[in-house]
Amino acid sequence: MPIYEFQCKDCDLIYEELVSFDKTGKYKGVVCPKCESKKKFKLVSNSNFAFSNPEGTDRWNSDSQGHDYRFKYNLPNAKEERKMAEKTSKVGKKPYRDIDDISHGRYFGEVK
């Protein structure tokens, strides 16, 4: 459940309550702790996020699970997969034609 900030309309006290989200925005169970009024404004307040593996933490930088491990030690597998894909491809090693619009063709001699 989130913590919301409210301001009492009668005594202007700002207070926090741990309540579930109310689509209507009325938050009927919330009362002012000072004057016990139900008249209130819901204030816009800060939010907080916690990520499980943020960059710069031990888990991100660890040798066994970190970024460098995944990059360095999986690179031979990626290269081998690339070779196998090129070998079994019906198109060949170069599936795309070379682009050369300077030495011949429609724009021969022009600089774009």
The first five atom37 places (N, CA, C, CB, O) and aatype in JSON, in Angstrom:
{
  "aatype": [12, 14, 9, 18, 6, 13, 5, 4, 11, 3, 4, 3, 10, 9, 18, 6, 6, 10, 19, 15, 13, 3, 11, 16, 7, 11, 18, 11, 7, 19, 19, 4, 14, 11, 4, 6, 15, 11, 11, 11, 13, 11, 10, 19, 15, 2, 15, 2, 13, 0, 13, 15, 2, 14, 6, 7, 16, 3, 1, 17, 2, 15, 3, 15, 5, 7, 8, 3, 18, 1, 13, 11, 18, 2, 10, 14, 2, 0, 11, 6, 6, 1, 11, 12, 0, 6, 11, 16, 15, 11, 19, 7, 11, 11, 14, 18, 1, 3, 9, 3, 3, 9, 15, 8, 7, 1, 18, 13, 7, 6, 19, 11],
  "atom_mask": [
    [1, 1, 1, 1, 1],
    [1, 1, 1, 1, 1],
    [1, 1, 1, 1, 1],
    [1, 1, 1, 1, 1],
    [1, 1, 1, 1, 1],
    [1, 1, 1, 1, 1],
    [1, 1, 1, 1, 1],
    [1, 1, 1, 1, 1],
    [1, 1, 1, 1, 1],
    [1, 1, 1, 1, 1],
    [1, 1, 1, 1, 1],
    [1, 1, 1, 1, 1],
    [1, 1, 1, 1, 1],
    [1, 1, 1, 1, 1],
    [1, 1, 1, 1, 1],
    [1, 1, 1, 1, 1],
    [1, 1, 1, 1, 1],
    [1, 1, 1, 1, 1],
    [1, 1, 1, 1, 1],
    [1, 1, 1, 1, 1],
    [1, 1, 1, 1, 1],
    [1, 1, 1, 1, 1],
    [1, 1, 1, 1, 1],
    [1, 1, 1, 1, 1],
    [1, 1, 1, 0, 1],
    [1, 1, 1, 1, 1],
    [1, 1, 1, 1, 1],
    [1, 1, 1, 1, 1],
    [1, 1, 1, 0, 1],
    [1, 1, 1, 1, 1],
    [1, 1, 1, 1, 1],
    [1, 1, 1, 1, 1],
    [1, 1, 1, 1, 1],
    [1, 1, 1, 1, 1],
    [1, 1, 1, 1, 1],
    [1, 1, 1, 1, 1],
    [1, 1, 1, 1, 1],
    [1, 1, 1, 1, 1],
    [1, 1, 1, 1, 1],
    [1, 1, 1, 1, 1],
    [1, 1, 1, 1, 1],
    [1, 1, 1, 1, 1],
    [1, 1, 1, 1, 1],
    [1, 1, 1, 1, 1],
    [1, 1, 1, 1, 1],
    [1, 1, 1, 1, 1],
    [1, 1, 1, 1, 1],
    [1, 1, 1, 1, 1],
    [1, 1, 1, 1, 1],
    [1, 1, 1, 1, 1],
    [1, 1, 1, 1, 1],
    [1, 1, 1, 1, 1],
    [1, 1, 1, 1, 1],
    [1, 1, 1, 1, 1],
    [1, 1, 1, 1, 1],
    [1, 1, 1, 0, 1],
    [1, 1, 1, 1, 1],
    [1, 1, 1, 1, 1],
    [1, 1, 1, 1, 1],
    [1, 1, 1, 1, 1],
    [1, 1, 1, 1, 1],
    [1, 1, 1, 1, 1],
    [1, 1, 1, 1, 1],
    [1, 1, 1, 1, 1],
    [1, 1, 1, 1, 1],
    [1, 1, 1, 0, 1],
    [1, 1, 1, 1, 1],
    [1, 1, 1, 1, 1],
    [1, 1, 1, 1, 1],
    [1, 1, 1, 1, 1],
    [1, 1, 1, 1, 1],
    [1, 1, 1, 1, 1],
    [1, 1, 1, 1, 1],
    [1, 1, 1, 1, 1],
    [1, 1, 1, 1, 1],
    [1, 1, 1, 1, 1],
    [1, 1, 1, 1, 1],
    [1, 1, 1, 1, 1],
    [1, 1, 1, 1, 1],
    [1, 1, 1, 1, 1],
    [1, 1, 1, 1, 1],
    [1, 1, 1, 1, 1],
    [1, 1, 1, 1, 1],
    [1, 1, 1, 1, 1],
    [1, 1, 1, 1, 1],
    [1, 1, 1, 1, 1],
    [1, 1, 1, 1, 1],
    [1, 1, 1, 1, 1],
    [1, 1, 1, 1, 1],
    [1, 1, 1, 1, 1],
    [1, 1, 1, 1, 1],
    [1, 1, 1, 0, 1],
    [1, 1, 1, 1, 1],
    [1, 1, 1, 1, 1],
    [1, 1, 1, 1, 1],
    [1, 1, 1, 1, 1],
    [1, 1, 1, 1, 1],
    [1, 1, 1, 1, 1],
    [1, 1, 1, 1, 1],
    [1, 1, 1, 1, 1],
    [1, 1, 1, 1, 1],
    [1, 1, 1, 1, 1],
    [1, 1, 1, 1, 1],
    [1, 1, 1, 1, 1],
    [1, 1, 1, 0, 1],
    [1, 1, 1, 1, 1],
    [1, 1, 1, 1, 1],
    [1, 1, 1, 1, 1],
    [1, 1, 1, 0, 1],
    [1, 1, 1, 1, 1],
    [1, 1, 1, 1, 1],
    [1, 1, 1, 1, 1]
  ],
  "atom_positions": [
    [[0.84, -1.18, 0.0], [0.0, 0.0, 0.0], [0.88, 1.24, 0.0], [-0.95, 0.0, 1.21], [1.91, 1.28, 0.67]],
    [[0.48, 2.25, -0.74], [1.28, 3.48, -0.78], [0.96, 4.41, 0.39], [1.04, 4.21, -2.09], [-0.1, 4.33, 1.01]],
    [[1.91, 5.29, 0.65], [1.72, 6.34, 1.66], [1.36, 7.62, 0.91], [3.02, 6.53, 2.55], [2.11, 8.07, 0.05]],
    [[0.21, 8.2, 1.26], [-0.25, 9.44, 0.63], [-0.17, 10.58, 1.63], [-1.69, 9.29, 0.1], [-0.31, 10.37, 2.83]],
    [[0.05, 11.78, 1.13], [0.05, 12.99, 1.96], [-1.27, 13.72, 1.75], [1.26, 13.91, 1.61], [-1.76, 13.85, 0.63]],
    [[-1.82, 14.18, 2.86], [-3.08, 14.91, 2.83], [-2.9, 16.22, 3.59], [-4.24, 14.08, 3.43], [-2.03, 16.34, 4.45]],
    [[-3.75, 17.21, 3.25], [-3.79, 18.47, 3.99], [-5.22, 18.7, 4.42], [-3.25, 19.67, 3.12], [-6.14, 18.66, 3.6]],
    [[-5.4, 18.94, 5.69], [-6.73, 19.16, 6.25], [-7.26, 20.51, 5.78], [-6.69, 19.1, 7.8], [-6.54, 21.51, 5.79]],
    [[-8.53, 20.56, 5.36], [-9.15, 21.81, 4.91], [-9.51, 22.71, 6.09], [-10.4, 21.51, 4.08], [-9.6, 23.93, 5.94]],
    [[-9.71, 22.12, 7.27], [-10.11, 22.92, 8.43], [-8.92, 23.53, 9.16], [-10.92, 22.07, 9.38], [-8.92, 24.73, 9.44]],
    [[-7.89, 22.71, 9.48], [-6.78, 23.21, 10.3], [-5.46, 23.32, 9.53], [-6.59, 22.31, 11.5], [-4.45, 23.71, 10.12]],
    [[-5.44, 23.0, 8.24], [-4.26, 23.09, 7.36], [-3.1, 22.18, 7.77], [-3.77, 24.51, 7.33], [-1.97, 22.4, 7.34]],
    [[-3.34, 21.18, 8.59], [-2.3, 20.24, 8.98], [-1.98, 19.32, 7.8], [-2.73, 19.42, 10.22], [-2.89, 18.82, 7.13]],
    [[-0.7, 19.1, 7.55], [-0.27, 18.15, 6.52], [0.12, 16.86, 7.23], [0.92, 18.72, 5.67], [0.93, 16.87, 8.16]],
    [[-0.47, 15.75, 6.79], [-0.22, 14.46, 7.43], [-0.16, 13.36, 6.38], [-1.3, 14.15, 8.49], [-0.61, 13.53, 5.24]],
    [[0.39, 12.21, 6.79], [0.53, 11.06, 5.89], [-0.36, 9.92, 6.37], [2.0, 10.6, 5.81], [-0.58, 9.75, 7.57]],
    [[-0.87, 9.14, 5.4], [-1.66, 7.96, 5.72], [-1.27, 6.83, 4.79], [-3.18, 8.25, 5.63], [-1.03, 7.04, 3.6]],
    [[-1.22, 5.62, 5.33], [-0.96, 4.42, 4.56], [-2.31, 3.83, 4.17], [-0.08, 3.39, 5.36], [-2.94, 3.13, 4.97]],
    [[-2.75, 4.11, 2.94], [-4.06, 3.65, 2.47], [-3.94, 3.14, 1.05], [-5.11, 4.79, 2.55], [-3.02, 3.5, 0.32]],
    [[-4.88, 2.29, 0.66], [-4.89, 1.81, -0.72], [-5.47, 2.89, -1.63], [-5.71, 0.49, -0.85], [-6.16, 3.81, -1.18]],
    [[-5.19, 2.76, -2.92], [-5.63, 3.74, -3.9], [-7.15, 3.76, -4.0], [-5.01, 3.45, -5.28], [-7.79, 2.71, -4.02]],
    [[-7.72, 4.97, -4.05], [-9.16, 5.15, -4.19], [-9.44, 5.84, -5.52], [-9.75, 5.97, -2.99], [-9.0, 6.98, -5.73]],
    [[-10.15, 5.16, -6.42], [-10.43, 5.74, -7.75], [-11.21, 7.04, -7.66], [-11.2, 4.74, -8.6], [-11.04, 7.93, -8.5]],
    [[-12.06, 7.16, -6.65], [-12.87, 8.36, -6.5], [-12.05, 9.53, -5.96], [-14.05, 8.1, -5.59], [-12.43, 10.69, -6.16]],
    [[-10.94, 9.24, -5.29], [-10.1, 10.29, -4.72], [-10.6, 10.82, -3.39], [0.0, 0.0, 0.0], [-10.08, 11.82, -2.9]],
    [[-11.61, 10.18, -2.8], [-12.2, 10.68, -1.55], [-11.5, 10.15, -0.31], [-13.65, 10.32, -1.49], [-11.44, 10.84, 0.71]],
    [[-10.97, 8.93, -0.35], [-10.27, 8.31, 0.78], [-11.09, 8.48, 2.06], [-8.86, 8.93, 0.95], [-10.66, 9.15, 2.99]],
    [[-12.27, 7.87, 2.09], [-13.25, 8.05, 3.16], [-12.74, 7.68, 4.55], [-14.46, 7.26, 2.86], [-13.19, 8.27, 5.53]],
    [[-11.84, 6.72, 4.66], [-11.37, 6.3, 5.98], [-10.3, 7.2, 6.58], [0.0, 0.0, 0.0], [-9.9, 6.99, 7.72]],
    [[-9.84, 8.19, 5.84], [-8.75, 9.05, 6.31], [-9.34, 10.28, 7.01], [-7.83, 9.49, 5.13], [-10.16, 11.0, 6.46]],
    [[-8.89, 10.48, 8.25], [-9.32, 11.66, 9.02], [-8.1, 12.4, 9.54], [-10.25, 11.24, 10.21], [-7.03, 11.8, 9.71]],
    [[-8.24, 13.67, 9.78], [-7.15, 14.5, 10.29], [-6.82, 14.06, 11.72], [-7.54, 16.01, 10.25], [-7.71, 13.95, 12.56]],
    [[-5.54, 13.82, 12.01], [-5.18, 13.4, 13.37], [-5.32, 14.52, 14.41], [-3.76, 12.89, 13.38], [-5.39, 14.24, 15.61]],
    [[-5.37, 15.77, 13.98], [-5.45, 16.89, 14.92], [-6.91, 17.24, 15.26], [-4.74, 18.12, 14.34], [-7.28, 17.29, 16.43]],
    [[-7.72, 17.5, 14.21], [-9.1, 17.94, 14.46], [-10.15, 16.89, 14.08], [-9.37, 19.21, 13.68], [-11.35, 17.13, 14.25]],
    [[-9.72, 15.74, 13.58], [-10.58, 14.62, 13.2], [-11.59, 14.98, 12.11], [-11.31, 14.12, 14.41], [-12.67, 14.39, 12.04]],
    [[-11.24, 15.93, 11.28], [-12.09, 16.31, 10.15], [-11.85, 15.36, 8.98], [-11.82, 17.78, 9.72], [-10.74, 14.85, 8.8]],
    [[-12.91, 15.11, 8.2], [-12.77, 14.27, 7.01], [-12.54, 15.11, 5.75], [-14.02, 13.41, 6.83], [-12.35, 14.57, 4.67]],
    [[-12.56, 16.44, 5.9], [-12.33, 17.33, 4.76], [-10.83, 17.46, 4.54], [-12.98, 18.73, 5.0], [-10.09, 17.88, 5.44]],
    [[-10.4, 17.1, 3.35], [-8.95, 17.08, 3.1], [-8.66, 17.23, 1.61], [-8.32, 15.78, 3.62], [-9.53, 17.03, 0.77]],
    [[-7.42, 17.6, 1.32], [-6.85, 17.59, -0.03], [-5.82, 16.48, -0.08], [-6.22, 18.99, -0.41], [-5.08, 16.27, 0.89]],
    [[-5.75, 15.78, -1.18], [-4.65, 14.82, -1.39], [-3.54, 15.59, -2.09], [-5.1, 13.55, -2.23], [-3.75, 16.16, -3.16]],
    [[-2.36, 15.62, -1.48], [-1.24, 16.37, -2.02], [-0.42, 15.51, -2.97], [-0.35, 16.9, -0.89], [-0.37, 14.28, -2.84]],
    [[0.22, 16.15, -3.92], [1.17, 15.47, -4.8], [2.48, 15.4, -4.04], [1.33, 16.2, -6.19], [3.0, 16.42, -3.59]],
    [[3.03, 14.2, -3.91], [4.25, 14.04, -3.13], [5.26, 13.21, -3.9], [3.94, 13.38, -1.78], [5.01, 12.76, -5.02]],
    [[6.41, 13.01, -3.28], [7.5, 12.26, -3.91], [7.13, 10.79, -4.08], [8.78, 12.38, -3.08], [6.28, 10.25, -3.37]],
    [[7.8, 10.17, -5.04], [7.66, 8.73, -5.19], [9.03, 8.09, -5.03], [7.04, 8.37, -6.58], [10.06, 8.76, -5.15]],
    [[9.04, 6.81, -4.75], [10.29, 6.1, -4.5], [10.3, 4.81, -5.3], [10.48, 5.82, -2.99], [9.31, 4.08, -5.31]],
    [[11.42, 4.53, -5.97], [11.58, 3.3, -6.73], [12.81, 2.57, -6.23], [11.69, 3.59, -8.26], [13.83, 3.19, -5.92]],
    [[12.72, 1.27, -6.13], [13.87, 0.45, -5.74], [14.09, -0.6, -6.82], [13.64, -0.22, -4.34], [13.22, -1.43, -7.07]],
    [[15.26, -0.57, -7.45], [15.59, -1.53, -8.48], [16.4, -2.67, -7.87], [16.37, -0.87, -9.63], [17.2, -2.45, -6.95]],
    [[16.19, -3.87, -8.36], [16.85, -5.02, -7.76], [18.33, -5.13, -8.13], [16.14, -6.28, -8.17], [19.11, -5.61, -7.31]],
    [[18.73, -4.69, -9.31], [20.12, -4.8, -9.74], [20.61, -3.49, -10.37], [20.3, -5.96, -10.73], [20.91, -3.48, -11.56]],
    [[20.68, -2.41, -9.62], [21.11, -1.16, -10.24], [22.58, -1.18, -10.64], [20.85, 0.0, -9.31], [23.39, -1.89, -10.04]],
    [[22.9, -0.4, -11.65], [24.29, -0.31, -12.1], [25.13, 0.29, -10.98], [24.4, 0.56, -13.4], [24.7, 1.21, -10.28]],
    [[26.32, -0.24, -10.82], [27.21, 0.26, -9.79], [27.15, -0.53, -8.49], [0.0, 0.0, 0.0], [27.93, -0.26, -7.58]],
    [[26.25, -1.5, -8.39], [26.19, -2.31, -7.18], [27.08, -3.53, -7.34], [24.73, -2.74, -6.87], [27.57, -3.81, -8.43]],
    [[27.29, -4.24, -6.25], [28.15, -5.42, -6.29], [27.62, -6.48, -7.24], [28.3, -6.01, -4.9], [28.4, -7.15, -7.92]],
    [[26.31, -6.64, -7.28], [25.76, -7.69, -8.14], [25.99, -7.35, -9.61], [24.26, -7.89, -7.86], [26.28, -8.24, -10.41]],
    [[25.85, -6.09, -9.98], [26.06, -5.67, -11.37], [27.52, -5.87, -11.77], [25.66, -4.2, -11.57], [27.8, -6.28, -12.9]],
    [[28.43, -5.59, -10.87], [29.85, -5.63, -11.19], [30.54, -6.93, -10.79], [30.54, -4.5, -10.52], [31.75, -7.06, -10.99]],
    [[29.81, -7.89, -10.25], [30.46, -9.11, -9.78], [31.06, -9.89, -10.95], [29.47, -9.98, -9.01], [30.59, -9.79, -12.08]],
    [[32.09, -10.68, -10.65], [32.76, -11.44, -11.7], [31.87, -12.53, -12.28], [34.03, -12.06, -11.15], [31.94, -12.82, -13.47]],
    [[31.04, -13.14, -11.45], [30.26, -14.28, -11.93], [28.95, -13.88, -12.61], [29.95, -15.21, -10.79], [28.46, -14.61, -13.47]],
    [[28.38, -12.73, -12.25], [27.08, -12.35, -12.79], [27.1, -10.99, -13.47], [26.05, -12.35, -11.71], [26.1, -10.58, -14.06]],
    [[28.19, -10.29, -13.39], [28.22, -8.91, -13.85], [28.25, -8.74, -15.35], [0.0, 0.0, 0.0], [28.27, -9.7, -16.11]],
    [[28.26, -7.5, -15.76], [28.22, -7.12, -17.16], [29.44, -7.62, -17.91], [28.12, -5.61, -17.29], [29.3, -8.17, -19.01]],
    [[30.62, -7.45, -17.35], [31.84, -7.89, -18.04], [31.85, -9.39, -18.26], [33.08, -7.47, -17.25], [32.29, -9.86, -19.31]],
    [[31.37, -10.14, -17.29], [31.34, -11.6, -17.43], [30.46, -12.0, -18.61], [30.84, -12.26, -16.13], [30.84, -12.82, -19.43]],
    [[29.27, -11.4, -18.67], [28.34, -11.76, -19.74], [28.91, -11.37, -21.1], [26.99, -11.08, -19.53], [28.7, -12.08, -22.08]],
    [[29.61, -10.25, -21.17], [30.15, -9.8, -22.44], [31.39, -10.6, -22.85], [30.49, -8.32, -22.38], [31.46, -11.12, -23.96]],
    [[32.36, -10.7, -21.95], [33.65, -11.32, -22.3], [33.54, -12.82, -22.52], [34.66, -11.05, -21.21], [34.1, -13.34, -23.49]],
    [[32.85, -13.52, -21.65], [32.87, -14.97, -21.69], [31.83, -15.57, -22.62], [32.67, -15.51, -20.31], [31.87, -16.76, -22.9]],
    [[30.91, -14.78, -23.1], [29.93, -15.28, -24.06], [30.32, -14.9, -25.49], [28.54, -14.74, -23.74], [29.69, -15.37, -26.44]],
    [[31.33, -14.07, -25.66], [31.74, -13.62, -26.98], [32.17, -14.76, -27.9], [32.87, -12.63, -26.85], [31.78, -14.75, -29.06]],
    [[32.95, -15.74, -27.44], [33.29, -16.85, -28.34], [32.06, -17.6, -28.84], [34.23, -17.83, -27.63], [32.01, -18.01, -30.0]],
    [[31.07, -17.78, -27.98], [29.84, -18.45, -28.4], [29.11, -17.64, -29.46], [28.92, -18.68, -27.21], [28.6, -18.19, -30.43]],
    [[29.07, -16.33, -29.28], [28.41, -15.47, -30.25], [29.12, -15.51, -31.59], [28.33, -14.03, -29.74], [28.48, -15.55, -32.64]],
    [[30.46, -15.5, -31.57], [31.22, -15.57, -32.82], [31.0, -16.9, -33.52], [32.72, -15.37, -32.55], [30.87, -16.95, -34.75]],
    [[30.95, -17.99, -32.76], [30.72, -19.31, -33.34], [29.32, -19.4, -33.95], [30.9, -20.41, -32.27], [29.15, -19.97, -35.03]],
    [[28.34, -18.84, -33.27], [26.98, -18.84, -33.82], [26.92, -18.04, -35.11], [26.0, -18.26, -32.8], [26.22, -18.43, -36.05]],
    [[27.64, -16.94, -35.17], [27.68, -16.12, -36.39], [28.29, -16.91, -37.55], [28.48, -14.82, -36.14], [27.78, -16.87, -38.67]],
    [[29.39, -17.63, -37.29], [30.03, -18.44, -38.33], [29.09, -19.52, -38.85], [31.32, -19.09, -37.79], [28.99, -19.74, -40.05]],
    [[28.39, -20.18, -37.93], [27.45, -21.23, -38.34], [26.3, -20.66, -39.16], [26.9, -21.97, -37.11], [25.85, -21.28, -40.12]],
    [[25.83, -19.48, -38.79], [24.74, -18.85, -39.53], [25.2, -18.48, -40.94], [24.24, -17.6, -38.8], [24.46, -18.67, -41.9]],
    [[26.43, -17.96, -41.07], [26.96, -17.62, -42.38], [27.15, -18.87, -43.24], [28.29, -16.86, -42.25], [26.91, -18.85, -44.44]],
    [[27.59, -19.95, -42.61], [27.87, -21.18, -43.34], [26.57, -21.81, -43.87], [28.62, -22.18, -42.44], [26.53, -22.31, -44.99]],
    [[25.52, -21.79, -43.06], [24.27, -22.44, -43.45], [23.32, -21.51, -44.19], [23.58, -22.98, -42.23], [22.27, -21.95, -44.65]],
    [[23.67, -20.25, -44.32], [22.8, -19.29, -44.99], [22.74, -19.56, -46.49], [23.28, -17.87, -44.74], [23.76, -19.88, -47.11]],
    [[21.57, -19.44, -47.07], [21.41, -19.61, -48.51], [21.83, -18.36, -49.26], [19.96, -19.97, -48.84], [22.06, -18.41, -50.47]],
    [[21.92, -17.26, -48.58], [22.27, -16.0, -49.21], [23.78, -15.84, -49.31], [21.67, -14.84, -48.43], [24.26, -15.15, -50.21]],
    [[24.52, -16.46, -48.43], [25.96, -16.35, -48.43], [26.46, -15.45, -47.33], [0.0, 0.0, 0.0], [25.69, -15.03, -46.46]],
    [[27.75, -15.15, -47.38], [28.34, -14.32, -46.32], [27.87, -12.88, -46.4], [29.85, -14.36, -46.41], [27.74, -12.21, -45.37]],
    [[27.6, -12.39, -47.6], [27.19, -11.0, -47.76], [25.76, -10.96, -48.3], [28.17, -10.23, -48.72], [25.56, -11.0, -49.51]],
    [[24.79, -10.89, -47.43], [23.41, -10.9, -47.9], [22.98, -9.6, -48.57], [22.5, -11.2, -46.76], [21.94, -9.56, -49.23]],
    [[23.76, -8.53, -48.4], [23.38, -7.25, -48.98], [24.35, -6.87, -50.09], [23.36, -6.15, -47.89], [25.53, -7.2, -50.04]],
    [[23.83, -6.18, -51.09], [24.68, -5.69, -52.17], [25.46, -4.48, -51.67], [23.85, -5.33, -53.43], [24.97, -3.72, -50.83]],
    [[26.66, -4.3, -52.19], [27.44, -3.11, -51.86], [26.78, -1.89, -52.5], [28.91, -3.26, -52.32], [26.36, -1.93, -53.65]],
    [[26.71, -0.83, -51.75], [26.13, 0.41, -52.26], [27.27, 1.26, -52.82], [25.34, 1.19, -51.15], [28.19, 1.63, -52.11]],
    [[27.17, 1.54, -54.1], [28.19, 2.36, -54.76], [27.48, 3.26, -55.76], [29.27, 1.47, -55.47], [27.3, 2.89, -56.92]],
    [[27.09, 4.44, -55.32], [26.41, 5.36, -56.22], [27.32, 6.49, -56.69], [25.17, 5.93, -55.54], [26.84, 7.49, -57.24]],
    [[28.61, 6.35, -56.47], [29.55, 7.38, -56.91], [30.21, 7.01, -58.23], [30.62, 7.62, -55.84], [30.36, 7.88, -59.09]],
    [[30.6, 5.75, -58.43], [31.35, 5.37, -59.63], [30.47, 5.04, -60.82], [32.23, 4.19, -59.32], [30.95, 5.06, -61.95]],
    [[29.19, 4.74, -60.61], [28.3, 4.47, -61.74], [26.85, 4.61, -61.28], [28.56, 3.05, -62.31], [26.58, 4.75, -60.09]],
    [[25.95, 4.56, -62.2], [24.54, 4.6, -61.86], [23.92, 5.97, -62.03], [0.0, 0.0, 0.0], [24.5, 6.85, -62.67]],
    [[22.76, 6.13, -61.45], [21.95, 7.33, -61.63], [22.66, 8.6, -61.14], [20.63, 7.18, -60.88], [22.55, 9.65, -61.78]],
    [[23.38, 8.52, -60.04], [24.03, 9.7, -59.47], [25.54, 9.69, -59.74], [23.77, 9.78, -57.97], [26.3, 10.21, -58.93]],
    [[25.96, 9.12, -60.86], [27.38, 9.02, -61.19], [28.04, 10.4, -61.16], [27.57, 8.37, -62.56], [27.6, 11.32, -61.85]],
    [[29.1, 10.53, -60.36], [29.87, 11.76, -60.3], [29.31, 12.83, -59.41], [0.0, 0.0, 0.0], [29.96, 13.86, -59.2]],
    [[28.12, 12.64, -58.86], [27.52, 13.66, -58.0], [27.84, 13.36, -56.54], [25.99, 13.74, -58.23], [27.96, 12.2, -56.14]],
    [[27.96, 14.4, -55.78], [28.16, 14.26, -54.34], [26.87, 14.67, -53.66], [29.38, 15.11, -53.83], [26.36, 15.77, -53.87]],
    [[26.35, 13.78, -52.86], [25.08, 14.09, -52.17], [25.34, 14.86, -50.91], [24.31, 12.81, -51.85], [24.4, 15.21, -50.2]]
  ]
}
